[in-house]
Amino acid sequence: MARPKPQRMNQADPKRRPTAVSRSGNPAKAAEAAKAGPARAARTRLTPGDWIAGARLRTLPLAIAPVALGTGAGVVAIADGAWHPTRFALALIVALALQIGVNYANDYSDGIRGTDDHRVGPARLTASGLVKPKVVLAVALGFFGVAALAGLALTVITQQWWLIAVGAVAIVAAWFYTGGKRPYGYAGLGEVFVFVFFGLVATAGSAYVQALTVNLEAWLGGVGVGLLACAVLMANNLRDVDQDRLAGKRTLAVLVGPIAGRILFVVFMLVPFAIVGALALFYPTAVLVFFALLLALPACLIVITARTPRELILALQLASFTALAYGIGLGLAIAL
Protein backbone atom coordinates (compact mmCIF):
# COMPACT_ATOMS: atom_id res chain seq x y z
CA MET A 1 0.00 0.00 0.00
CA ALA A 2 1.49 3.30 -1.06
CA ARG A 3 2.19 5.81 1.65
CA PRO A 4 0.82 9.32 1.21
CA LYS A 5 3.58 11.83 0.69
CA PRO A 6 4.09 13.98 3.77
CA GLN A 7 3.27 17.65 3.20
CA ARG A 8 6.19 20.00 3.35
CA MET A 9 5.73 22.52 6.14
CA ASN A 10 7.54 25.24 4.31
CA GLN A 11 5.80 24.78 0.98
CA ALA A 12 4.53 28.11 -0.28
CA ASP A 13 0.87 28.52 -0.95
CA PRO A 14 0.35 31.27 -3.53
CA LYS A 15 -3.18 31.90 -2.23
CA ARG A 16 -2.11 32.26 1.38
CA ARG A 17 -1.13 35.68 2.72
CA PRO A 18 2.15 35.68 4.68
CA THR A 19 1.60 35.76 8.40
CA ALA A 20 3.48 37.85 10.94
CA VAL A 21 5.60 34.79 11.79
CA SER A 22 6.70 34.30 8.19
CA ARG A 23 7.51 38.00 7.88
CA SER A 24 9.40 38.40 11.13
CA GLY A 25 10.35 34.88 12.18
CA ASN A 26 9.46 35.87 15.71
CA PRO A 27 6.45 34.19 17.40
CA ALA A 28 6.26 36.97 20.02
CA LYS A 29 5.89 39.59 17.32
CA ALA A 30 3.28 37.41 15.67
CA ALA A 31 1.24 37.44 18.87
CA GLU A 32 1.53 41.22 19.04
CA ALA A 33 0.43 41.51 15.42
CA ALA A 34 -2.57 39.29 16.08
CA LYS A 35 -3.60 41.54 18.95
CA ALA A 36 -3.14 44.65 16.82
CA GLY A 37 -5.84 43.40 14.48
CA PRO A 38 -7.05 46.13 12.11
CA ALA A 39 -3.92 48.22 12.59
CA ARG A 40 -1.92 45.50 10.85
CA ALA A 41 -4.44 44.69 8.14
CA ALA A 42 -2.61 44.40 4.85
CA ARG A 43 -3.94 46.56 2.02
CA THR A 44 -2.33 47.81 -1.12
CA ARG A 45 -4.74 50.44 -2.43
CA LEU A 46 -5.05 53.93 -0.96
CA THR A 47 -8.52 55.46 -0.90
CA PRO A 48 -9.85 58.95 -0.03
CA GLY A 49 -11.37 57.31 3.03
CA ASP A 50 -7.87 56.58 4.31
CA TRP A 51 -7.00 60.28 4.24
CA ILE A 52 -10.30 61.14 5.92
CA ALA A 53 -9.61 58.54 8.60
CA GLY A 54 -6.12 60.01 9.02
CA ALA A 55 -7.67 63.40 9.78
CA ARG A 56 -9.50 61.69 12.70
CA LEU A 57 -12.78 63.53 12.28
CA ARG A 58 -14.05 62.44 15.69
CA THR A 59 -11.50 64.83 17.25
CA LEU A 60 -12.63 67.91 15.31
CA PRO A 61 -15.36 68.87 17.81
CA LEU A 62 -12.46 69.58 20.18
CA ALA A 63 -11.38 72.36 17.81
CA ILE A 64 -14.87 73.78 17.28
CA ALA A 65 -15.95 73.85 20.95
CA PRO A 66 -13.38 76.33 22.34
CA VAL A 67 -13.80 78.72 19.41
CA ALA A 68 -17.60 78.75 19.82
CA LEU A 69 -17.37 79.21 23.58
CA GLY A 70 -14.61 81.82 23.37
CA THR A 71 -16.50 83.79 20.75
CA GLY A 72 -19.60 83.84 22.96
CA ALA A 73 -17.52 85.04 25.90
CA GLY A 74 -15.91 87.70 23.71
CA VAL A 75 -19.24 89.01 22.43
CA VAL A 76 -20.50 89.73 25.94
CA ALA A 77 -17.31 91.73 26.61
CA ILE A 78 -17.89 94.02 23.60
CA ALA A 79 -19.52 97.30 24.60
CA ASP A 80 -22.21 97.30 21.89
CA GLY A 81 -22.55 93.50 21.76
CA ALA A 82 -21.66 93.35 18.05
CA TRP A 83 -19.50 90.44 17.05
CA HIS A 84 -16.98 89.94 14.25
CA PRO A 85 -17.96 86.94 12.09
CA THR A 86 -14.80 87.15 9.96
CA ARG A 87 -12.62 86.87 13.05
CA PHE A 88 -14.71 83.95 14.25
CA ALA A 89 -14.27 82.18 10.90
CA LEU A 90 -10.51 82.73 10.88
CA ALA A 91 -10.17 81.53 14.49
CA LEU A 92 -12.14 78.42 13.56
CA ILE A 93 -9.85 77.77 10.58
CA VAL A 94 -6.81 78.10 12.86
CA ALA A 95 -8.23 75.62 15.37
CA LEU A 96 -9.40 73.07 12.78
CA ALA A 97 -6.17 73.25 10.76
CA LEU A 98 -4.08 72.82 13.91
CA GLN A 99 -6.17 69.83 15.02
CA ILE A 100 -5.91 68.10 11.64
CA GLY A 101 -2.22 69.00 11.40
CA VAL A 102 -1.60 67.45 14.83
CA ASN A 103 -3.43 64.30 13.78
CA TYR A 104 -1.36 63.85 10.63
CA ALA A 105 1.84 64.74 12.49
CA ASN A 106 1.01 62.07 15.08
CA ASP A 107 0.36 59.59 12.27
CA TYR A 108 3.79 60.36 10.83
CA SER A 109 5.75 60.39 14.10
CA ASP A 110 4.10 57.33 15.65
CA GLY A 111 4.40 55.51 12.34
CA ILE A 112 8.14 56.00 11.87
CA ARG A 113 8.77 55.14 15.54
CA GLY A 114 6.85 51.87 15.17
CA THR A 115 4.42 52.84 17.93
CA ASP A 116 1.38 52.28 15.71
CA ASP A 117 2.55 48.73 14.99
CA HIS A 118 1.00 47.79 18.33
CA ARG A 119 -2.23 49.81 18.28
CA VAL A 120 -5.67 48.21 18.23
CA GLY A 121 -7.59 50.96 16.42
CA PRO A 122 -7.93 51.60 12.68
CA ALA A 123 -4.75 51.41 10.61
CA ARG A 124 -2.80 54.64 10.22
CA LEU A 125 -1.45 55.95 6.94
CA THR A 126 2.24 55.68 7.81
CA ALA A 127 2.19 52.45 9.81
CA SER A 128 0.07 50.66 7.20
CA GLY A 129 2.60 51.46 4.47
CA LEU A 130 -0.15 52.87 2.26
CA VAL A 131 1.53 56.28 2.11
CA LYS A 132 5.18 57.24 2.22
CA PRO A 133 6.07 58.90 5.52
CA LYS A 134 7.33 62.05 3.80
CA VAL A 135 3.95 62.51 2.12
CA VAL A 136 2.12 62.29 5.46
CA LEU A 137 4.63 64.76 6.92
CA ALA A 138 4.09 67.15 4.01
CA VAL A 139 0.31 67.04 4.54
CA ALA A 140 0.75 67.74 8.26
CA LEU A 141 3.01 70.70 7.52
CA GLY A 142 0.49 71.90 4.93
CA PHE A 143 -2.25 72.10 7.55
CA PHE A 144 0.11 73.86 9.96
CA GLY A 145 0.74 76.32 7.12
CA VAL A 146 -3.01 76.90 6.71
CA ALA A 147 -3.29 77.58 10.44
CA ALA A 148 -0.36 80.00 10.25
CA LEU A 149 -1.90 81.93 7.33
CA ALA A 150 -5.30 82.21 9.04
CA GLY A 151 -3.56 83.30 12.22
CA LEU A 152 -1.57 85.92 10.31
CA ALA A 153 -4.79 87.26 8.82
CA LEU A 154 -6.24 87.57 12.32
CA THR A 155 -3.12 89.38 13.43
CA VAL A 156 -3.37 91.89 10.59
CA ILE A 157 -7.09 92.50 11.21
CA THR A 158 -6.69 93.01 14.97
CA GLN A 159 -3.25 94.67 14.73
CA GLN A 160 -2.17 92.57 17.69
CA TRP A 161 1.23 91.46 16.39
CA TRP A 162 2.14 89.50 19.50
CA LEU A 163 -0.41 86.91 18.39
CA ILE A 164 2.21 85.67 15.91
CA ALA A 165 4.30 84.42 18.84
CA VAL A 166 1.30 82.62 20.33
CA GLY A 167 0.60 80.91 17.03
CA ALA A 168 4.23 79.90 16.61
CA VAL A 169 4.32 78.36 20.09
CA ALA A 170 1.09 76.45 19.34
CA ILE A 171 2.53 74.98 16.13
CA VAL A 172 5.81 74.03 17.81
CA ALA A 173 3.90 72.40 20.68
CA ALA A 174 1.73 70.52 18.18
CA TRP A 175 4.80 69.09 16.45
CA PHE A 176 6.69 68.03 19.57
CA TYR A 177 3.64 66.29 20.99
CA THR A 178 4.83 63.10 19.28
CA GLY A 179 7.64 64.51 17.10
CA GLY A 180 11.31 65.11 17.82
CA LYS A 181 13.74 63.03 19.83
CA ARG A 182 11.91 63.46 23.13
CA PRO A 183 8.19 63.95 22.47
CA TYR A 184 6.35 65.06 25.56
CA GLY A 185 3.31 63.01 24.54
CA TYR A 186 5.46 59.96 25.35
CA ALA A 187 6.12 61.30 28.86
CA GLY A 188 2.55 61.55 30.15
CA LEU A 189 2.13 65.22 29.23
CA GLY A 190 -0.39 64.87 26.41
CA GLU A 191 -3.28 65.95 28.61
CA VAL A 192 -1.34 69.07 29.61
CA PHE A 193 -0.97 69.97 25.93
CA VAL A 194 -4.65 69.57 25.04
CA PHE A 195 -5.78 71.36 28.22
CA VAL A 196 -3.55 74.37 27.57
CA PHE A 197 -3.88 74.72 23.79
CA PHE A 198 -7.30 73.22 23.01
CA GLY A 199 -8.74 74.58 26.24
CA LEU A 200 -7.29 77.79 27.63
CA VAL A 201 -5.44 79.18 24.60
CA ALA A 202 -8.13 78.41 22.01
CA THR A 203 -10.97 79.73 24.17
CA ALA A 204 -9.19 82.82 25.50
CA GLY A 205 -7.73 83.53 22.07
CA SER A 206 -11.14 83.36 20.40
CA ALA A 207 -12.52 85.76 23.01
CA TYR A 208 -9.58 88.10 22.59
CA VAL A 209 -9.85 88.49 18.83
CA GLN A 210 -13.48 89.48 19.32
CA ALA A 211 -13.17 91.96 22.20
CA LEU A 212 -9.39 92.54 22.54
CA THR A 213 -9.74 91.42 26.14
CA VAL A 214 -10.24 88.12 27.96
CA ASN A 215 -12.97 87.99 30.59
CA LEU A 216 -13.60 85.50 33.39
CA GLU A 217 -16.25 83.71 31.30
CA ALA A 218 -13.60 82.85 28.71
CA TRP A 219 -11.12 81.53 31.28
CA LEU A 220 -13.74 79.40 33.04
CA GLY A 221 -15.06 78.11 29.73
CA GLY A 222 -11.51 77.32 28.65
CA VAL A 223 -11.05 75.18 31.75
CA GLY A 224 -14.28 73.32 30.95
CA VAL A 225 -13.55 72.51 27.32
CA GLY A 226 -9.93 71.79 28.16
CA LEU A 227 -10.94 69.12 30.66
CA LEU A 228 -13.33 67.58 28.13
CA ALA A 229 -10.48 67.45 25.60
CA CYS A 230 -8.40 65.66 28.25
CA ALA A 231 -11.23 63.15 28.65
CA VAL A 232 -11.22 62.39 24.93
CA LEU A 233 -7.45 61.84 24.98
CA MET A 234 -7.72 59.66 28.09
CA ALA A 235 -10.36 57.45 26.44
CA ASN A 236 -8.10 57.07 23.42
CA ASN A 237 -5.08 56.18 25.56
CA LEU A 238 -7.04 53.77 27.76
CA ARG A 239 -7.96 51.91 24.59
CA ASP A 240 -4.28 51.56 23.66
CA VAL A 241 -2.79 51.31 27.16
CA ASP A 242 -1.37 47.79 26.77
CA GLN A 243 -0.02 48.44 23.29
CA ASP A 244 1.48 51.81 24.31
CA ARG A 245 3.21 50.18 27.27
CA LEU A 246 4.62 47.56 24.92
CA ALA A 247 5.84 50.26 22.51
CA GLY A 248 7.40 52.37 25.27
CA LYS A 249 4.88 55.20 24.90
CA ARG A 250 4.29 56.45 28.45
CA THR A 251 0.95 58.18 28.22
CA LEU A 252 -0.82 59.34 31.38
CA ALA A 253 -3.00 56.22 31.18
CA VAL A 254 0.15 54.07 31.15
CA LEU A 255 1.73 55.99 34.05
CA VAL A 256 -1.28 55.92 36.41
CA GLY A 257 -2.71 52.59 35.26
CA PRO A 258 -6.12 51.68 33.80
CA ILE A 259 -8.11 51.99 37.04
CA ALA A 260 -6.86 55.47 37.94
CA GLY A 261 -7.16 56.42 34.27
CA ARG A 262 -10.85 55.51 34.27
CA ILE A 263 -11.40 57.60 37.39
CA LEU A 264 -9.59 60.54 35.82
CA PHE A 265 -11.81 60.23 32.76
CA VAL A 266 -14.91 60.64 34.92
CA VAL A 267 -13.36 63.65 36.68
CA PHE A 268 -12.46 65.26 33.36
CA MET A 269 -16.01 64.72 32.11
CA LEU A 270 -17.96 65.95 35.13
CA VAL A 271 -15.97 68.90 36.56
CA PRO A 272 -16.86 71.09 33.52
CA PHE A 273 -20.51 70.86 34.53
CA ALA A 274 -19.69 72.42 37.90
CA ILE A 275 -18.47 75.40 35.89
CA VAL A 276 -21.81 75.43 34.04
CA GLY A 277 -23.57 75.58 37.39
CA ALA A 278 -21.49 78.58 38.45
CA LEU A 279 -22.06 80.45 35.19
CA ALA A 280 -25.79 79.66 35.29
CA LEU A 281 -26.05 82.00 38.29
CA PHE A 282 -25.32 84.89 35.91
CA TYR A 283 -26.53 83.40 32.60
CA PRO A 284 -29.73 81.43 33.40
CA THR A 285 -30.00 79.78 29.98
CA ALA A 286 -26.69 78.04 30.69
CA VAL A 287 -28.71 75.41 32.59
CA LEU A 288 -29.67 74.00 29.19
CA VAL A 289 -26.05 72.88 28.80
CA PHE A 290 -26.78 70.26 31.47
CA PHE A 291 -28.56 68.33 28.71
CA ALA A 292 -25.06 67.45 27.50
CA LEU A 293 -24.94 65.12 30.51
CA LEU A 294 -27.11 62.81 28.43
CA LEU A 295 -23.91 62.18 26.47
CA ALA A 296 -21.41 62.58 29.28
CA LEU A 297 -22.91 60.17 31.81
CA PRO A 298 -23.19 57.20 29.40
CA ALA A 299 -19.58 57.87 28.37
CA CYS A 300 -18.51 57.69 32.02
CA LEU A 301 -20.45 54.48 32.59
CA ILE A 302 -18.94 52.88 29.48
CA VAL A 303 -15.38 53.76 30.49
CA ILE A 304 -15.84 52.48 34.04
CA THR A 305 -17.22 49.13 32.85
CA ALA A 306 -15.48 48.76 29.44
CA ARG A 307 -13.85 45.45 28.63
CA THR A 308 -13.12 45.91 24.92
CA PRO A 309 -11.47 48.62 22.79
CA ARG A 310 -14.69 49.05 20.80
CA GLU A 311 -16.47 50.24 23.96
CA LEU A 312 -13.77 52.81 24.63
CA ILE A 313 -14.04 54.09 21.05
CA LEU A 314 -17.75 54.67 21.65
CA ALA A 315 -16.94 56.52 24.89
CA LEU A 316 -14.42 58.64 23.01
CA GLN A 317 -17.06 59.62 20.46
CA LEU A 318 -19.58 60.47 23.18
CA ALA A 319 -16.98 62.57 25.00
CA SER A 320 -16.12 64.41 21.79
CA PHE A 321 -19.77 65.27 21.12
CA THR A 322 -20.16 66.28 24.76
CA ALA A 323 -17.40 68.83 24.23
CA LEU A 324 -19.13 70.13 21.09
CA ALA A 325 -22.51 70.52 22.84
CA TYR A 326 -20.78 72.09 25.83
CA GLY A 327 -18.82 74.65 23.81
CA ILE A 328 -21.62 75.71 21.49
CA GLY A 329 -24.30 75.63 24.19
CA LEU A 330 -22.34 77.60 26.77
CA GLY A 331 -21.10 80.05 24.16
CA LEU A 332 -24.65 80.81 23.06
CA ALA A 333 -25.87 81.06 26.65
CA ILE A 334 -23.24 83.68 27.44
CA ALA A 335 -23.62 85.66 24.21
CA LEU A 336 -27.42 85.70 24.16
C-alpha positions as CSV (number, residue, x, y, z in Angstrom):
1,M,0.0,0.0,0.0
2,A,1.5,3.3,-1.1
3,R,2.2,5.8,1.7
4,P,0.8,9.3,1.2
5,K,3.6,11.8,0.7
6,P,4.1,14.0,3.8
7,Q,3.3,17.6,3.2
8,R,6.2,20.0,3.4
9,M,5.7,22.5,6.1
10,N,7.5,25.2,4.3
11,Q,5.8,24.8,1.0
12,A,4.5,28.1,-0.3
13,D,0.9,28.5,-1.0
14,P,0.4,31.3,-3.5
15,K,-3.2,31.9,-2.2
16,R,-2.1,32.3,1.4
17,R,-1.1,35.7,2.7
18,P,2.2,35.7,4.7
19,T,1.6,35.8,8.4
20,A,3.5,37.8,10.9
21,V,5.6,34.8,11.8
22,S,6.7,34.3,8.2
23,R,7.5,38.0,7.9
24,S,9.4,38.4,11.1
25,G,10.4,34.9,12.2
26,N,9.5,35.9,15.7
27,P,6.5,34.2,17.4
28,A,6.3,37.0,20.0
29,K,5.9,39.6,17.3
30,A,3.3,37.4,15.7
31,A,1.2,37.4,18.9
32,E,1.5,41.2,19.0
33,A,0.4,41.5,15.4
34,A,-2.6,39.3,16.1
35,K,-3.6,41.5,19.0
36,A,-3.1,44.6,16.8
37,G,-5.8,43.4,14.5
38,P,-7.0,46.1,12.1
39,A,-3.9,48.2,12.6
40,R,-1.9,45.5,10.8
41,A,-4.4,44.7,8.1
42,A,-2.6,44.4,4.8
43,R,-3.9,46.6,2.0
44,T,-2.3,47.8,-1.1
45,R,-4.7,50.4,-2.4
46,L,-5.0,53.9,-1.0
47,T,-8.5,55.5,-0.9
48,P,-9.8,59.0,0.0
49,G,-11.4,57.3,3.0
50,D,-7.9,56.6,4.3
51,W,-7.0,60.3,4.2
52,I,-10.3,61.1,5.9
53,A,-9.6,58.5,8.6
54,G,-6.1,60.0,9.0
55,A,-7.7,63.4,9.8
56,R,-9.5,61.7,12.7
57,L,-12.8,63.5,12.3
58,R,-14.0,62.4,15.7
59,T,-11.5,64.8,17.2
60,L,-12.6,67.9,15.3
61,P,-15.4,68.9,17.8
62,L,-12.5,69.6,20.2
63,A,-11.4,72.4,17.8
64,I,-14.9,73.8,17.3
65,A,-15.9,73.8,20.9
66,P,-13.4,76.3,22.3
67,V,-13.8,78.7,19.4
68,A,-17.6,78.7,19.8
69,L,-17.4,79.2,23.6
70,G,-14.6,81.8,23.4
71,T,-16.5,83.8,20.7
72,G,-19.6,83.8,23.0
73,A,-17.5,85.0,25.9
74,G,-15.9,87.7,23.7
75,V,-19.2,89.0,22.4
76,V,-20.5,89.7,25.9
77,A,-17.3,91.7,26.6
78,I,-17.9,94.0,23.6
79,A,-19.5,97.3,24.6
80,D,-22.2,97.3,21.9
81,G,-22.5,93.5,21.8
82,A,-21.7,93.4,18.1
83,W,-19.5,90.4,17.0
84,H,-17.0,89.9,14.2
85,P,-18.0,86.9,12.1
86,T,-14.8,87.1,10.0
87,R,-12.6,86.9,13.1
88,F,-14.7,83.9,14.2
89,A,-14.3,82.2,10.9
90,L,-10.5,82.7,10.9
91,A,-10.2,81.5,14.5
92,L,-12.1,78.4,13.6
93,I,-9.9,77.8,10.6
94,V,-6.8,78.1,12.9
95,A,-8.2,75.6,15.4
96,L,-9.4,73.1,12.8
97,A,-6.2,73.2,10.8
98,L,-4.1,72.8,13.9
99,Q,-6.2,69.8,15.0
100,I,-5.9,68.1,11.6
101,G,-2.2,69.0,11.4
102,V,-1.6,67.4,14.8
103,N,-3.4,64.3,13.8
104,Y,-1.4,63.8,10.6
105,A,1.8,64.7,12.5
106,N,1.0,62.1,15.1
107,D,0.4,59.6,12.3
108,Y,3.8,60.4,10.8
109,S,5.7,60.4,14.1
110,D,4.1,57.3,15.6
111,G,4.4,55.5,12.3
112,I,8.1,56.0,11.9
113,R,8.8,55.1,15.5
114,G,6.9,51.9,15.2
115,T,4.4,52.8,17.9
116,D,1.4,52.3,15.7
117,D,2.5,48.7,15.0
118,H,1.0,47.8,18.3
119,R,-2.2,49.8,18.3
120,V,-5.7,48.2,18.2
121,G,-7.6,51.0,16.4
122,P,-7.9,51.6,12.7
123,A,-4.8,51.4,10.6
124,R,-2.8,54.6,10.2
125,L,-1.4,55.9,6.9
126,T,2.2,55.7,7.8
127,A,2.2,52.4,9.8
128,S,0.1,50.7,7.2
129,G,2.6,51.5,4.5
130,L,-0.1,52.9,2.3
131,V,1.5,56.3,2.1
132,K,5.2,57.2,2.2
133,P,6.1,58.9,5.5
134,K,7.3,62.0,3.8
135,V,4.0,62.5,2.1
136,V,2.1,62.3,5.5
137,L,4.6,64.8,6.9
138,A,4.1,67.1,4.0
139,V,0.3,67.0,4.5
140,A,0.7,67.7,8.3
141,L,3.0,70.7,7.5
142,G,0.5,71.9,4.9
143,F,-2.3,72.1,7.6
144,F,0.1,73.9,10.0
145,G,0.7,76.3,7.1
146,V,-3.0,76.9,6.7
147,A,-3.3,77.6,10.4
148,A,-0.4,80.0,10.2
149,L,-1.9,81.9,7.3
150,A,-5.3,82.2,9.0
151,G,-3.6,83.3,12.2
152,L,-1.6,85.9,10.3
153,A,-4.8,87.3,8.8
154,L,-6.2,87.6,12.3
155,T,-3.1,89.4,13.4
156,V,-3.4,91.9,10.6
157,I,-7.1,92.5,11.2
158,T,-6.7,93.0,15.0
159,Q,-3.2,94.7,14.7
160,Q,-2.2,92.6,17.7
161,W,1.2,91.5,16.4
162,W,2.1,89.5,19.5
163,L,-0.4,86.9,18.4
164,I,2.2,85.7,15.9
165,A,4.3,84.4,18.8
166,V,1.3,82.6,20.3
167,G,0.6,80.9,17.0
168,A,4.2,79.9,16.6
169,V,4.3,78.4,20.1
170,A,1.1,76.5,19.3
171,I,2.5,75.0,16.1
172,V,5.8,74.0,17.8
173,A,3.9,72.4,20.7
174,A,1.7,70.5,18.2
175,W,4.8,69.1,16.5
176,F,6.7,68.0,19.6
177,Y,3.6,66.3,21.0
178,T,4.8,63.1,19.3
179,G,7.6,64.5,17.1
180,G,11.3,65.1,17.8
181,K,13.7,63.0,19.8
182,R,11.9,63.5,23.1
183,P,8.2,64.0,22.5
184,Y,6.3,65.1,25.6
185,G,3.3,63.0,24.5
186,Y,5.5,60.0,25.3
187,A,6.1,61.3,28.9
188,G,2.5,61.6,30.2
189,L,2.1,65.2,29.2
190,G,-0.4,64.9,26.4
191,E,-3.3,65.9,28.6
192,V,-1.3,69.1,29.6
193,F,-1.0,70.0,25.9
194,V,-4.6,69.6,25.0
195,F,-5.8,71.4,28.2
196,V,-3.6,74.4,27.6
197,F,-3.9,74.7,23.8
198,F,-7.3,73.2,23.0
199,G,-8.7,74.6,26.2
200,L,-7.3,77.8,27.6
201,V,-5.4,79.2,24.6
202,A,-8.1,78.4,22.0
203,T,-11.0,79.7,24.2
204,A,-9.2,82.8,25.5
205,G,-7.7,83.5,22.1
206,S,-11.1,83.4,20.4
207,A,-12.5,85.8,23.0
208,Y,-9.6,88.1,22.6
209,V,-9.8,88.5,18.8
210,Q,-13.5,89.5,19.3
211,A,-13.2,92.0,22.2
212,L,-9.4,92.5,22.5
213,T,-9.7,91.4,26.1
214,V,-10.2,88.1,28.0
215,N,-13.0,88.0,30.6
216,L,-13.6,85.5,33.4
217,E,-16.2,83.7,31.3
218,A,-13.6,82.8,28.7
219,W,-11.1,81.5,31.3
220,L,-13.7,79.4,33.0
221,G,-15.1,78.1,29.7
222,G,-11.5,77.3,28.7
223,V,-11.0,75.2,31.8
224,G,-14.3,73.3,31.0
225,V,-13.6,72.5,27.3
226,G,-9.9,71.8,28.2
227,L,-10.9,69.1,30.7
228,L,-13.3,67.6,28.1
229,A,-10.5,67.4,25.6
230,C,-8.4,65.7,28.3
231,A,-11.2,63.1,28.7
232,V,-11.2,62.4,24.9
233,L,-7.5,61.8,25.0
234,M,-7.7,59.7,28.1
235,A,-10.4,57.5,26.4
236,N,-8.1,57.1,23.4
237,N,-5.1,56.2,25.6
238,L,-7.0,53.8,27.8
239,R,-8.0,51.9,24.6
240,D,-4.3,51.6,23.7
241,V,-2.8,51.3,27.2
242,D,-1.4,47.8,26.8
243,Q,0.0,48.4,23.3
244,D,1.5,51.8,24.3
245,R,3.2,50.2,27.3
246,L,4.6,47.6,24.9
247,A,5.8,50.3,22.5
248,G,7.4,52.4,25.3
249,K,4.9,55.2,24.9
250,R,4.3,56.4,28.4
251,T,0.9,58.2,28.2
252,L,-0.8,59.3,31.4
253,A,-3.0,56.2,31.2
254,V,0.2,54.1,31.2
255,L,1.7,56.0,34.1
256,V,-1.3,55.9,36.4
257,G,-2.7,52.6,35.3
258,P,-6.1,51.7,33.8
259,I,-8.1,52.0,37.0
260,A,-6.9,55.5,37.9
261,G,-7.2,56.4,34.3
262,R,-10.8,55.5,34.3
263,I,-11.4,57.6,37.4
264,L,-9.6,60.5,35.8
265,F,-11.8,60.2,32.8
266,V,-14.9,60.6,34.9
267,V,-13.4,63.7,36.7
268,F,-12.5,65.3,33.4
269,M,-16.0,64.7,32.1
270,L,-18.0,66.0,35.1
271,V,-16.0,68.9,36.6
272,P,-16.9,71.1,33.5
273,F,-20.5,70.9,34.5
274,A,-19.7,72.4,37.9
275,I,-18.5,75.4,35.9
276,V,-21.8,75.4,34.0
277,G,-23.6,75.6,37.4
278,A,-21.5,78.6,38.5
279,L,-22.1,80.5,35.2
280,A,-25.8,79.7,35.3
281,L,-26.0,82.0,38.3
282,F,-25.3,84.9,35.9
283,Y,-26.5,83.4,32.6
284,P,-29.7,81.4,33.4
285,T,-30.0,79.8,30.0
286,A,-26.7,78.0,30.7
287,V,-28.7,75.4,32.6
288,L,-29.7,74.0,29.2
289,V,-26.1,72.9,28.8
290,F,-26.8,70.3,31.5
291,F,-28.6,68.3,28.7
292,A,-25.1,67.4,27.5
293,L,-24.9,65.1,30.5
294,L,-27.1,62.8,28.4
295,L,-23.9,62.2,26.5
296,A,-21.4,62.6,29.3
297,L,-22.9,60.2,31.8
298,P,-23.2,57.2,29.4
299,A,-19.6,57.9,28.4
300,C,-18.5,57.7,32.0
301,L,-20.4,54.5,32.6
302,I,-18.9,52.9,29.5
303,V,-15.4,53.8,30.5
304,I,-15.8,52.5,34.0
305,T,-17.2,49.1,32.8
306,A,-15.5,48.8,29.4
307,R,-13.9,45.4,28.6
308,T,-13.1,45.9,24.9
309,P,-11.5,48.6,22.8
310,R,-14.7,49.1,20.8
311,E,-16.5,50.2,24.0
312,L,-13.8,52.8,24.6
313,I,-14.0,54.1,21.0
314,L,-17.8,54.7,21.6
315,A,-16.9,56.5,24.9
316,L,-14.4,58.6,23.0
317,Q,-17.1,59.6,20.5
318,L,-19.6,60.5,23.2
319,A,-17.0,62.6,25.0
320,S,-16.1,64.4,21.8
321,F,-19.8,65.3,21.1
322,T,-20.2,66.3,24.8
323,A,-17.4,68.8,24.2
324,L,-19.1,70.1,21.1
325,A,-22.5,70.5,22.8
326,Y,-20.8,72.1,25.8
327,G,-18.8,74.7,23.8
328,I,-21.6,75.7,21.5
329,G,-24.3,75.6,24.2
330,L,-22.3,77.6,26.8
331,G,-21.1,80.1,24.2
332,L,-24.7,80.8,23.1
333,A,-25.9,81.1,26.7
334,I,-23.2,83.7,27.4
335,A,-23.6,85.7,24.2
336,L,-27.4,85.7,24.2
